[in-house]
Amino acid sequence: MSKKNQKAKKQTTEGEIPSPGMVDEVSAATQGTHTMDRNETIREGTEGNVNQELVTVATSTPKKNEVAVRAPDIALKPVAPNANGLMFQEYGHTQKLPAELLDSLKLTQISYDSQAAVKIPYFDATGQEVAARFVTRDPESETGLSYAWKRKTKPIPYGLWRLDEATKEKSVVIVGSEIESHVLWSHNVPSLAVVDETVQGLVECLLPLTKVKKISVIKNGAGSGHALRLLGGSALKEKVNLVTLTGGHTSLASIHIQSPQAFRKNMKALSQSCSLAEHEEQLRRERAAELWDICKDLAGQPDIPTVFADDLERSGIVGEERLAKTIYLAVTSRLLERPVSVVVKGPSACGKSATTQGTLKFFPPSASYELSSMSPKALLYSPESFVHRMLVICELDGLDSKFATYLMRSLQSEGRIKYETVVGGTTVLLEKDGPTGLILTTTKTQWHPENETRMLSLNVDDSPELTKRVLAAMARGDRQEVDLSPWHALQEWLELSDRRVTIPFAMCLPDLIPENLPPRVRRDFPALLNLIKANAILHQATRQRDENGQIVATLEDYAAVRELVVDAMAHVLQNAVPSTVRTTVEAVKALTAGTSGDVSETTLAGALDLNKSSVSRRLKLAAEGGYLKNLESKAGVPARWVVGEPMPEDQQLLPTVAQLEDALQCCTPKA
């Protein structure tokens, strides 16, 4: 044997993966003689028997006292199918693959689950075996084969050790099975196999290959779908082409078996290619058409929030129409680059969480992520996506960490979180993308001021009148089942639509809003505009689009939003006093008129016909505004309430629809 062939044989027996150019030399040098590692003949740790006449390929250096087994030439000797499993000879013959290729790939005959099987080793970029799959016969499967990962294996793409070929060819083909990679390699086509949805690391192994300009994904099975999802969300997206096989073929292997010599010609003739962007657009259109058929009647309604409020009440949530509508529009605003965040406030047992959760049922689960509480860094490490999604935390007490509230502020203001930390001695940058909206419920009248100014504060109705309505509804037991499928379809359809909105009257609004408002109006005004946009997006089926394809918001959108938020905005901007606070202050004033005394909480509750919890909350709000004072400074002693600073007269914060219409006509250029 020549020194060159001796060297080739030594490389093979020592477990080194030969390069494609060495295949012929290695095959000739080894002359079909290979070793079989005893571990390859066991089923998950149980000793098995393998016929010494079976073909085996070396997977490691021969151990002491092990006997080499001679392998026949599998490419030339047809083998009848084995009913008890898959023979190595059968695999090579039925797939019409050259013996020297399979020899270089170190496939091995083993016994798996009491059947003959072929082990397909997975090597990393350095040629080290890091994973494996077992393949055996399965007459009931579509391909006639059955696969299983080796226990404790980390699924990775198949073919990492051959990626240099992709760099040379400046292209790579992603397939859904090892067999297809074997076929492509036999024709000198670079390939990686992503065999199922558990495989990870595809993007990471391809990103460094800057010379690769084209990544083709063969559309056939769960693996290819997984590969498309991974690549579609990466910087490689523009390089990706989707290849669909025609002529009744479901894999490249079937094209190869039909005629190995004409494979390249037939593969080109029997495939249709499009960019990933084109494929995604086609899928979007098809899905949008399906959803439209479900939601078109709802989407054509002139006032969708009112239809929603009616369905919500039929489902058992009574009386909180304004609150529910506002939450509904806020969740719809998740589709914008700046979602509107809200905090729902009120005493215990007044329906804050019930209204919020009842509203969320009208959205698909992907629209929100609900938590009862979370640890300070949970957002950083959560596997959940928060892109165009609402984070919902029922009861603010579940969020008592300053760091967690800081992270939420970053999501709201910057649209993402970037946090550098040290993990295992290594600096790691943790990133979480938005945009993300926030919905909180709380019994507190105020919370962290930095967060408070980034949210729209909404108060529940704790009046005795509403309580009676709720009790009457409970007594009647008239809760009905509501078909939520059109509601879910509507929101999914909106997600797939062009959501750009223009507000023709936006420039008129600042001139119609009072001057000398506190600085937080700079945050509340964009929230107002985004709610108007959300209402326009919701009604886009009945709205016009401009020459740029943008949805044109109307005065009807402004009117709907103004009705919902004008009081809430006026209160936080101190432009008006809430009616509940004004009533409470007037009651204290009446009870202390003509006296120098004070009023207790119990006396005031009786005068207002309210429970002490509601009264306590109203007193706190009045005290925060300076309209009432507590003369008792000792903790644990009943409060003694007296009138404080005079309440200002309410001023109009937002213009009426008629005022805005007049202003719009004045500032619109005449044709």
KOLVOVO-781540 format. One record per residue (C-alpha): residue number from 0; residue in one letter; x, y, z. Coordinates in steps of 0.1 Angstrom, whole numbers, plus 2048, in hexadecimal, padded with zeros to 3 digits. Layout:
BEGIN
NODE  nr rest  c1  c2  c3
NODE NUM    A   X   Y   Z
...
***
This chain:
BEGIN
NODE  nr rest  c1  c2  c3
NODE   0    M 800 800 800
NODE   1    S 80E 823 7F7
NODE   2    K 817 83B 812
NODE   3    K 7FA 852 806
NODE   4    N 7E1 836 80A
NODE   5    Q 7EF 82C 82C
NODE   6    K 7EA 84F 837
NODE   7    A 7C6 84F 82B
NODE   8    K 7BF 82E 83D
NODE   9    K 7CF 83B 85D
NODE  10    Q 7B9 85B 85C
NODE  11    T 799 846 858
NODE  12    T 7A0 82D 874
NODE  13    E 7A9 849 88C
NODE  14    G 786 857 887
NODE  15    E 78F 876 872
NODE  16    I 774 881 85A
NODE  17    P 784 880 837
NODE  18    S 77D 89E 820
NODE  19    P 768 898 801
NODE  20    G 788 897 7EC
NODE  21    M 797 87B 801
NODE  22    V 779 863 7FC
NODE  23    D 787 84F 7DF
NODE  24    E 7A9 84C 7F0
NODE  25    V 79A 841 811
NODE  26    S 783 827 801
NODE  27    A 7A0 818 7ED
NODE  28    A 7B7 818 80B
NODE  29    T 79F 807 823
NODE  30    Q 792 7EE 809
NODE  31    G 772 7E9 81C
NODE  32    T 781 7DE 83D
NODE  33    H 773 7F2 85B
NODE  34    T 770 7EF 880
NODE  35    M 750 7EF 895
NODE  36    D 74F 7FF 8B7
NODE  37    R 73D 7E8 8CF
NODE  38    N 729 805 8DC
NODE  39    E 718 808 8BA
NODE  40    T 708 7E6 8BE
NODE  41    I 6F3 7EF 8DC
NODE  42    R 6D0 7FD 8E1
NODE  43    E 6D1 818 8FB
NODE  44    G 6EB 806 910
NODE  45    T 6DE 7E2 909
NODE  46    E 6F6 7C9 8F8
NODE  47    G 6EA 7BF 8D6
NODE  48    N 6F6 7A7 8BB
NODE  49    V 701 7B2 899
NODE  50    N 707 799 87D
NODE  51    Q 72C 79A 874
NODE  52    E 723 79A 84F
NODE  53    L 712 7BC 852
NODE  54    V 723 7DA 844
NODE  55    T 732 7F1 85F
NODE  56    V 746 811 85C
NODE  57    A 761 81C 875
NODE  58    T 756 835 88F
NODE  59    S 774 833 8A5
NODE  60    T 796 824 8A9
NODE  61    P 795 7FE 8AD
NODE  62    K 797 7F4 8D1
NODE  63    K 7AE 7D9 8DE
NODE  64    N 7A3 7B5 8D5
NODE  65    E 788 7C2 8BD
NODE  66    V 786 7B1 89B
NODE  67    A 783 7C4 87B
NODE  68    V 765 7BB 866
NODE  69    R 767 7B9 840
NODE  70    A 74B 7CD 82E
NODE  71    P 73E 7C3 80C
NODE  72    D 73B 7DE 7F1
NODE  73    I 718 7EB 7F9
NODE  74    A 715 7FF 7D9
NODE  75    L 716 7E0 7C3
NODE  76    K 703 7C6 7D7
NODE  77    P 6DD 7CA 7D8
NODE  78    V 6CE 7BF 7F9
NODE  79    A 6AA 7B3 800
NODE  80    P 697 7C8 81A
NODE  81    N 69A 7BC 83D
NODE  82    A 679 7BA 84F
NODE  83    N 68A 7BC 871
NODE  84    G 69B 7DE 86A
NODE  85    L 6B1 7F1 853
NODE  86    M 6D1 7E1 846
NODE  87    F 6EF 7F7 83E
NODE  88    Q 6F2 7E6 81C
NODE  89    E 6CD 7ED 816
NODE  90    Y 6D0 812 81F
NODE  91    G 6EC 817 806
NODE  92    H 6DC 803 7EA
NODE  93    T 6B9 811 7EC
NODE  94    Q 6C5 835 7EC
NODE  95    K 6DF 82D 7D0
NODE  96    L 6FB 83E 7E4
NODE  97    P 71F 837 7DD
NODE  98    A 731 821 7F6
NODE  99    E 74E 838 7F9
NODE 100    L 738 855 804
NODE 101    L 726 840 81F
NODE 102    D 748 833 82A
NODE 103    S 755 857 830
NODE 104    L 735 860 844
NODE 105    K 73C 844 85D
NODE 106    L 719 836 85D
NODE 107    T 717 817 872
NODE 108    Q 701 7F7 875
NODE 109    I 6F2 7F4 898
NODE 110    S 6D6 7E3 8AA
NODE 111    Y 6BB 7FC 8B6
NODE 112    D 69B 7F2 8C7
NODE 113    S 6A2 7CE 8BE
NODE 114    Q 6A4 7D6 899
NODE 115    A 6C1 7DB 881
NODE 116    A 6C7 800 87D
NODE 117    V 6E0 819 86E
NODE 118    K 6F0 832 884
NODE 119    I 6F7 854 874
NODE 120    P 711 867 888
NODE 121    Y 710 88D 88A
NODE 122    F 731 89F 88B
NODE 123    D 738 8C3 894
NODE 124    A 74D 8DB 880
NODE 125    T 76D 8CB 88E
NODE 126    G 764 8A8 885
NODE 127    Q 75B 89C 8A8
NODE 128    E 73C 887 8AC
NODE 129    V 723 89A 8C1
NODE 130    A 701 88A 8B8
NODE 131    A 6F2 86D 8A6
NODE 132    R 6D1 860 897
NODE 133    F 6C6 83D 892
NODE 134    V 6B2 833 873
NODE 135    T 69F 813 86E
NODE 136    R 683 805 858
NODE 137    D 65F 810 85F
NODE 138    P 646 803 845
NODE 139    E 62B 81A 853
NODE 140    S 63D 83A 84E
NODE 141    E 63B 84F 82E
NODE 142    T 661 84A 827
NODE 143    G 662 826 833
NODE 144    L 67C 831 84D
NODE 145    S 67B 83A 872
NODE 146    Y 694 851 884
NODE 147    A 69E 856 8A8
NODE 148    W 6B7 86D 8B8
NODE 149    K 6D2 85C 8CE
NODE 150    R 6C9 861 8F2
NODE 151    K 6D8 881 903
NODE 152    T 6E0 88F 8E0
NODE 153    K 6DE 8B4 8D9
NODE 154    P 6CD 8B7 8B7
NODE 155    I 6E3 8CB 89F
NODE 156    P 6E3 8CF 879
NODE 157    Y 6F2 8B2 866
NODE 158    G 711 8B9 851
NODE 159    L 723 8D4 866
NODE 160    W 745 8C4 85F
NODE 161    R 740 8C9 839
NODE 162    L 737 8EE 83A
NODE 163    D 758 8F7 829
NODE 164    E 748 8EA 809
NODE 165    A 72C 905 80D
NODE 166    T 746 920 80F
NODE 167    K 757 914 7F0
NODE 168    E 737 911 7DC
NODE 169    K 728 931 7EC
NODE 170    S 707 91E 7F2
NODE 171    V 6F8 903 807
NODE 172    V 6D8 8EF 805
NODE 173    I 6C4 8E9 825
NODE 174    V 6B1 8C8 824
NODE 175    G 69A 8B5 83C
NODE 176    S 6AD 893 83F
NODE 177    E 6D0 885 840
NODE 178    I 6C8 870 821
NODE 179    E 6C2 88F 80D
NODE 180    S 6E3 89D 819
NODE 181    H 6F4 87C 80F
NODE 182    V 6E4 880 7EC
NODE 183    L 6F0 8A4 7E8
NODE 184    W 713 89C 7F4
NODE 185    S 715 87F 7DB
NODE 186    H 710 89A 7C0
NODE 187    N 729 8B2 7D1
NODE 188    V 70D 8CA 7DC
NODE 189    P 713 8DA 7FF
NODE 190    S 6F7 8D2 817
NODE 191    L 6EB 8D3 83B
NODE 192    A 6CE 8BE 849
NODE 193    V 6B5 8CC 862
NODE 194    V 6A2 8AC 86A
NODE 195    D 687 8B9 882
NODE 196    E 67C 8D6 898
NODE 197    T 694 8CE 8B5
NODE 198    V 6B3 8D7 8A1
NODE 199    Q 6C5 8F6 8AD
NODE 200    G 6E3 909 8A1
NODE 201    L 6DB 90D 87C
NODE 202    V 6DE 933 87A
NODE 203    E 6FD 933 891
NODE 204    C 710 91B 87A
NODE 205    L 706 92E 85A
NODE 206    L 70C 952 865
NODE 207    P 732 94F 864
NODE 208    L 731 943 840
NODE 209    T 731 966 831
NODE 210    K 73B 959 80F
NODE 211    V 71B 944 80D
NODE 212    K 703 959 7F8
NODE 213    K 6E7 940 7F3
NODE 214    I 6D5 92A 80C
NODE 215    S 6BB 913 7FC
NODE 216    V 6A2 901 812
NODE 217    I 690 8E3 803
NODE 218    K 66B 8E4 80E
NODE 219    N 663 8C2 81B
NODE 220    G 65A 8BC 83F
NODE 221    A 65D 8C9 862
NODE 222    G 682 8CD 860
NODE 223    S 680 8E5 842
NODE 224    G 665 8F9 853
NODE 225    H 67A 8FC 872
NODE 226    A 698 907 85D
NODE 227    L 683 922 84C
NODE 228    R 677 92F 86D
NODE 229    L 69A 931 87B
NODE 230    L 6A9 941 85C
NODE 231    G 68B 958 857
NODE 232    G 691 968 878
NODE 233    S 6B6 96D 872
NODE 234    A 6CE 984 85F
NODE 235    L 6D1 968 845
NODE 236    K 6AD 96D 839
NODE 237    E 6B6 97F 819
NODE 238    K 6CC 962 80E
NODE 239    V 6B1 948 811
NODE 240    N 69E 937 7F4
NODE 241    L 682 91E 7F9
NODE 242    V 682 901 7E0
NODE 243    T 662 8ED 7DA
NODE 244    L 666 8CB 7C9
NODE 245    T 64D 8C3 7AD
NODE 246    G 644 8A4 799
NODE 247    G 637 892 7B7
NODE 248    H 659 891 7C8
NODE 249    T 65A 897 7EE
NODE 250    S 680 895 7F2
NODE 251    L 6A0 898 7DF
NODE 252    A 6A7 874 7E6
NODE 253    S 68A 869 7CF
NODE 254    I 698 87E 7B3
NODE 255    H 6BA 86F 7B8
NODE 256    I 6AD 84B 7B9
NODE 257    Q 69B 850 799
NODE 258    S 6BB 858 786
NODE 259    P 6DB 85F 799
NODE 260    Q 6ED 869 779
NODE 261    A 6D3 884 770
NODE 262    F 6CE 890 794
NODE 263    R 6DA 8B4 78F
NODE 264    K 6C6 8B8 76F
NODE 265    N 6A7 8A9 77E
NODE 266    M 6AA 8BD 79E
NODE 267    K 6AB 8DD 78B
NODE 268    A 68D 8D3 775
NODE 269    L 678 8C6 793
NODE 270    S 67C 8E3 7AA
NODE 271    Q 66D 906 7AE
NODE 272    S 67F 921 7C1
NODE 273    C 675 941 7D1
NODE 274    S 684 958 7EB
NODE 275    L 67A 954 80F
NODE 276    A 66A 977 80E
NODE 277    E 654 96D 7F1
NODE 278    H 64B 94C 803
NODE 279    E 641 95F 823
NODE 280    E 62C 978 80F
NODE 281    Q 619 95B 7FE
NODE 282    L 613 94A 81F
NODE 283    R 608 96C 82E
NODE 284    R 5EF 971 812
NODE 285    E 5E1 94E 815
NODE 286    R 5DD 950 83B
NODE 287    A 5CE 973 839
NODE 288    A 5B4 966 820
NODE 289    E 5AB 94A 837
NODE 290    L 5A7 961 855
NODE 291    W 593 97B 841
NODE 292    D 579 960 839
NODE 293    I 575 95C 85F
NODE 294    C 575 980 86A
NODE 295    K 567 994 84D
NODE 296    D 545 99A 85C
NODE 297    L 555 9A7 87C
NODE 298    A 570 9BB 86A
NODE 299    G 554 9CD 857
NODE 300    Q 542 9DA 876
NODE 301    P 543 A00 87A
NODE 302    D 549 9FF 89F
NODE 303    I 55D 9E0 8A8
NODE 304    P 565 9EA 8CD
NODE 305    T 540 9ED 8D4
NODE 306    V 539 9CA 8C5
NODE 307    F 555 9BD 8DB
NODE 308    A 546 9CD 8FA
NODE 309    D 525 9BD 8F3
NODE 310    D 535 99B 8EE
NODE 311    L 549 9A0 90E
NODE 312    E 52A 9A8 922
NODE 313    R 519 989 914
NODE 314    S 536 975 920
NODE 315    G 530 981 944
NODE 316    I 546 9A1 948
NODE 317    V 52C 9BC 951
NODE 318    G 52E 9E1 953
NODE 319    E 553 9EA 94A
NODE 320    E 54C 9F3 926
NODE 321    R 564 A11 924
NODE 322    L 580 9FF 937
NODE 323    A 57C 9E0 921
NODE 324    K 57C 9F3 901
NODE 325    T 59B A06 90B
NODE 326    I 5AE 9E6 913
NODE 327    Y 5A2 9D7 8F2
NODE 328    L 5B1 9F4 8DE
NODE 329    A 5D1 9F3 8F3
NODE 330    V 5D6 9CF 8EB
NODE 331    T 5CF 9D6 8C7
NODE 332    S 5EA 9F1 8C8
NODE 333    R 604 9D5 8CE
NODE 334    L 606 9D5 8A8
NODE 335    L 615 9F8 8A8
NODE 336    E 639 A01 8AE
NODE 337    R 62E A12 8CF
NODE 338    P 613 9FD 8E0
NODE 339    V 5FD A0F 8FA
NODE 340    S 603 A02 91D
NODE 341    V 5E8 A05 938
NODE 342    V 5E5 A00 95D
NODE 343    V 5C2 9F7 96A
NODE 344    K 5BC A04 98D
NODE 345    G 5A1 9FD 9A6
NODE 346    P 597 9ED 9C8
NODE 347    S 599 9C8 9CD
NODE 348    A 57D 9B3 9BF
NODE 349    C 571 9CF 9A7
NODE 350    G 578 9BB 987
NODE 351    K 59A 9C8 97C
NODE 352    S 5A9 9A6 974
NODE 353    A 587 998 968
NODE 354    T 583 9B4 94E
NODE 355    T 5A7 9B1 943
NODE 356    Q 5A7 98C 93F
NODE 357    G 585 98C 930
NODE 358    T 591 9A4 915
NODE 359    L 5B0 990 90E
NODE 360    K 59B 972 905
NODE 361    F 590 984 8E6
NODE 362    F 5B4 983 8DA
NODE 363    P 5C9 966 8CE
NODE 364    P 5E2 959 8E9
NODE 365    S 5FF 967 8D4
NODE 366    A 5F3 98B 8DB
NODE 367    S 5FC 98B 900
NODE 368    Y 611 979 91B
NODE 369    E 601 979 93D
NODE 370    L 613 975 95E
NODE 371    S 608 976 983
NODE 372    S 62B 980 98E
NODE 373    M 64F 97D 982
NODE 374    S 673 97F 990
NODE 375    P 688 99E 989
NODE 376    K 69A 990 96B
NODE 377    A 67F 97A 95D
NODE 378    L 679 98F 93E
NODE 379    L 69E 98C 934
NODE 380    Y 69E 966 936
NODE 381    S 67B 95E 92A
NODE 382    P 679 949 90A
NODE 383    E 659 95C 901
NODE 384    S 658 975 8E5
NODE 385    F 64C 998 8EE
NODE 386    V 64C 9A6 8CB
NODE 387    H 62A 9B8 8C4
NODE 388    R 61C 9A8 8E4
NODE 389    M 60C 9B4 904
NODE 390    L 61C 9A9 925
NODE 391    V 600 9A6 93F
NODE 392    I 605 9A5 964
NODE 393    C 5E6 9A2 979
NODE 394    E 5EC 9B2 99B
NODE 395    L 60A 9C9 99D
NODE 396    D 614 9B9 9BE
NODE 397    G 623 99D 9A9
NODE 398    L 63C 9B6 99C
NODE 399    D 64E 9C4 9BA
NODE 400    S 671 9C6 9AB
NODE 401    K 680 9E8 9A0
NODE 402    F 696 9D6 987
NODE 403    A 678 9C5 977
NODE 404    T 665 9E6 973
NODE 405    Y 685 9F5 964
NODE 406    L 685 9D9 94A
NODE 407    M 661 9E0 942
NODE 408    R 668 A05 93D
NODE 409    S 684 9FB 925
NODE 410    L 66C 9E6 911
NODE 411    Q 652 A02 910
NODE 412    S 669 A1F 908
NODE 413    E 685 A0F 8F4
NODE 414    G 672 9F2 8E5
NODE 415    R 68C 9D9 8F0
NODE 416    I 6A2 9CE 90E
NODE 417    K 6C8 9CC 90C
NODE 418    Y 6D8 9BF 92C
NODE 419    E 6FC 9B4 930
NODE 420    T 704 99C 94B
NODE 421    V 71D 981 954
NODE 422    V 714 95C 951
NODE 423    G 72D 942 95B
NODE 424    G 749 95B 95A
NODE 425    T 740 967 937
NODE 426    T 731 988 92E
NODE 427    V 70F 982 91D
NODE 428    L 6F8 99C 90C
NODE 429    L 6D4 993 912
NODE 430    E 6BB 9A3 8FA
NODE 431    K 696 9A3 8F8
NODE 432    D 684 9B4 8DB
NODE 433    G 663 9C6 8DC
NODE 434    P 64E 9DA 8D5
NODE 435    T 63B 9CF 8F4
NODE 436    G 61D 9DE 906
NODE 437    L 615 9D9 92A
NODE 438    I 5F4 9D4 93D
NODE 439    L 5F4 9D5 963
NODE 440    T 5D9 9D3 97D
NODE 441    T 5DC 9E1 9A0
NODE 442    T 5CA 9ED 9BF
NODE 443    K 5E4 A09 9C3
NODE 444    T 5DB A2C 9B9
NODE 445    Q 5FE A32 9AD
NODE 446    W 61E A1E 9A7
NODE 447    H 641 A24 99A
NODE 448    P 63F A48 98B
NODE 449    E 657 A3F 96E
NODE 450    N 640 A23 964
NODE 451    E 620 A35 96C
NODE 452    T 627 A51 952
NODE 453    R 62C A37 937
NODE 454    M 60A A28 93C
NODE 455    L 5E6 A32 938
NODE 456    S 5D4 A30 95A
NODE 457    L 5B2 A21 959
NODE 458    N 59A A1E 977
NODE 459    V 57F A04 97C
NODE 460    D 55C A0E 986
NODE 461    D 557 A06 9AB
NODE 462    S 534 A17 9AE
NODE 463    P 517 A06 9C0
NODE 464    E 503 A08 9A0
NODE 465    L 51B 9F2 98D
NODE 466    T 51E 9DA 9AA
NODE 467    K 4F8 9D5 9A8
NODE 468    R 4FA 9CF 983
NODE 469    V 515 9B5 987
NODE 470    L 501 9A3 9A3
NODE 471    A 4E2 9A3 98D
NODE 472    A 4F5 994 970
NODE 473    M 503 979 987
NODE 474    A 4E0 972 994
NODE 475    R 4D2 96E 971
NODE 476    G 4EE 957 967
NODE 477    D 4EC 964 944
NODE 478    R 510 95E 93A
NODE 479    Q 512 952 916
NODE 480    E 52C 941 901
NODE 481    V 53B 959 8E8
NODE 482    D 54B 94D 8C8
NODE 483    L 56E 95B 8CA
NODE 484    S 57B 94D 8A9
NODE 485    P 572 96D 895
NODE 486    W 582 982 8AF
NODE 487    H 5A2 96E 8AE
NODE 488    A 5A2 96D 888
NODE 489    L 59D 993 887
NODE 490    Q 5BC 999 89C
NODE 491    E 5D1 980 889
NODE 492    W 5C5 990 868
NODE 493    L 5D0 9B2 875
NODE 494    E 5F2 9A4 87D
NODE 495    L 5F6 99A 859
NODE 496    S 5E9 9BB 84B
NODE 497    D 5FB 9DB 841
NODE 498    R 5F7 9EE 862
NODE 499    R 605 A10 858
NODE 500    V 5ED A2C 863
NODE 501    T 5EC A52 85B
NODE 502    I 5D8 A6A 871
NODE 503    P 5CE A88 85B
NODE 504    F 5C3 A9D 87A
NODE 505    A 5E1 A95 890
NODE 506    M 5F1 AB7 88A
NODE 507    C 5D1 AC9 894
NODE 508    L 5CF AB9 8B7
NODE 509    P 5EC ACB 8C9
NODE 510    D 5DD AED 8C2
NODE 511    L 5BC AE2 8D1
NODE 512    I 5CB AD4 8F2
NODE 513    P 5CE AEB 910
NODE 514    E 5F0 AFB 917
NODE 515    N 604 AF8 938
NODE 516    L 5FE AD2 93B
NODE 517    P 617 ABE 94F
NODE 518    P 635 AAE 93B
NODE 519    R 625 A8B 93B
NODE 520    V 60E A97 920
NODE 521    R 62C A90 909
NODE 522    R 626 A6B 910
NODE 523    D 601 A6B 912
NODE 524    F 5FC A7D 8F0
NODE 525    P 60E A61 8DC
NODE 526    A 5F9 A48 8EF
NODE 527    L 5DA A5A 8E3
NODE 528    L 5E6 A59 8BF
NODE 529    N 5EF A34 8C1
NODE 530    L 5CC A2C 8CE
NODE 531    I 5BD A3F 8B1
NODE 532    K 5D4 A2A 89A
NODE 533    A 5CA A0A 8AB
NODE 534    N 5A5 A12 8A5
NODE 535    A 5AD A1A 880
NODE 536    I 5C0 9F9 87C
NODE 537    L 5A3 9E6 88C
NODE 538    H 58A 9F6 873
NODE 539    Q 5A2 9F5 855
NODE 540    A 588 9E1 841
NODE 541    T 572 A00 841
NODE 542    R 58E A1B 83F
NODE 543    Q 59E A2A 820
NODE 544    R 5C3 A28 818
NODE 545    D 5D7 A45 80B
NODE 546    E 5EE A45 7EC
NODE 547    N 60A A35 801
NODE 548    G 5F3 A18 80D
NODE 549    Q 5EF A25 830
NODE 550    I 5CE A22 843
NODE 551    V 5BE A44 847
NODE 552    A 5B1 A4A 86A
NODE 553    T 590 A5C 86C
NODE 554    L 57E A73 885
NODE 555    E 56A A54 88E
NODE 556    D 58A A45 89B
NODE 557    Y 591 A64 8AF
NODE 558    A 56E A65 8BD
NODE 559    A 56F A41 8C9
NODE 560    V 591 A46 8DA
NODE 561    R 588 A67 8E9
NODE 562    E 569 A59 8FA
NODE 563    L 57E A3E 90A
NODE 564    V 59D A51 917
NODE 565    V 594 A76 91B
NODE 566    D 58C A73 940
NODE 567    A 5A9 A5C 948
NODE 568    M 5C2 A74 936
NODE 569    A 5B2 A93 946
NODE 570    H 5B6 A84 969
NODE 571    V 5DB A7A 966
NODE 572    L 5E3 A9C 956
NODE 573    Q 5D1 AAD 973
NODE 574    N 5BA ABE 95A
NODE 575    A 59B AB1 96B
NODE 576    V 591 AA1 98C
NODE 577    P 582 A7D 98A
NODE 578    S 55D A7E 991
NODE 579    T 562 A64 9AE
NODE 580    V 57C A7B 9BE
NODE 581    R 566 A9A 9B9
NODE 582    T 548 A88 9C9
NODE 583    T 55D A7D 9E7
NODE 584    V 56C A9F 9ED
NODE 585    E 549 AAF 9EB
NODE 586    A 53C A95 A04
NODE 587    V 558 A9E A1D
NODE 588    K 551 AC3 A18
NODE 589    A 52B ABE A1F
NODE 590    L 531 AA9 A3E
NODE 591    T 549 AC2 A4D
NODE 592    A 535 AE1 A42
NODE 593    G 52F AF9 A5F
NODE 594    T 546 AE5 A76
NODE 595    S 56B AE5 A7F
NODE 596    G 56B ABF A80
NODE 597    D 577 AA3 A69
NODE 598    V 568 A84 A58
NODE 599    S 570 A60 A5E
NODE 600    E 572 A46 A42
NODE 601    T 555 A33 A51
NODE 602    T 53F A52 A52
NODE 603    L 548 A5B A2E
NODE 604    A 541 A37 A22
NODE 605    G 51E A3A A30
NODE 606    A 518 A5B A20
NODE 607    L 523 A4F 9FE
NODE 608    D 513 A2C A01
NODE 609    L 535 A1C 9F9
NODE 610    N 54A A01 A09
NODE 611    K 568 A0C A1D
NODE 612    S 580 9FE A03
NODE 613    S 572 A15 9E7
NODE 614    V 571 A33 9FE
NODE 615    S 595 A2D A0A
NODE 616    R 5A1 A2D 9E6
NODE 617    R 58E A4D 9DD
NODE 618    L 59B A5F 9FC
NODE 619    K 5BE A55 9F2
NODE 620    L 5BA A63 9CF
NODE 621    A 5AB A84 9DD
NODE 622    A 5C8 A87 9F5
NODE 623    E 5E1 A81 9D9
NODE 624    G 5D1 A9F 9C7
NODE 625    G 5D2 AB4 9E7
NODE 626    Y 5AC AB7 9E8
NODE 627    L 5A9 AA6 A0A
NODE 628    K 5C0 AA4 A28
NODE 629    N 5C3 A8A A44
NODE 630    L 5C8 A9C A65
NODE 631    E 5D3 A7B A76
NODE 632    S 5F8 A75 A74
NODE 633    K 5FB A57 A8A
NODE 634    A 5FD A35 A7A
NODE 635    G 5E1 A1C A83
NODE 636    V 5C9 A38 A8E
NODE 637    P 5A9 A3F A79
NODE 638    A 5AE A5B A60
NODE 639    R 59D A7D A65
NODE 640    W 594 A8C A44
NODE 641    V 58F AB1 A3C
NODE 642    V 58D AC6 A1C
NODE 643    G 5AF AD0 A0D
NODE 644    E 5B7 AE5 9EE
NODE 645    P 59A AF1 9D8
NODE 646    M 593 ADA 9BB
NODE 647    P 599 AEA 999
NODE 648    E 57E AED 97F
NODE 649    D 57F AD2 965
NODE 650    Q 58D ADD 944
NODE 651    Q 589 ACC 922
NODE 652    L 5A8 AB9 91A
NODE 653    L 5A0 AAB 8F7
NODE 654    P 58D ABE 8DD
NODE 655    T 56A AB2 8D3
NODE 656    V 566 AA1 8B1
NODE 657    A 555 AC0 8A4
NODE 658    Q 571 AD7 8B0
NODE 659    L 58B AC0 89F
NODE 660    E 577 ABE 87F
NODE 661    D 576 AE4 87D
NODE 662    A 59B AE6 883
NODE 663    L 5A2 ACC 869
NODE 664    Q 58E ADF 84F
NODE 665    C 5A1 AFF 857
NODE 666    C 5C4 AEF 854
NODE 667    T 5BC AD9 835
NODE 668    P 5C7 AE9 815
NODE 669    K 5AB AF0 7FC
NODE 670    A 5AD ADE 7DB
***
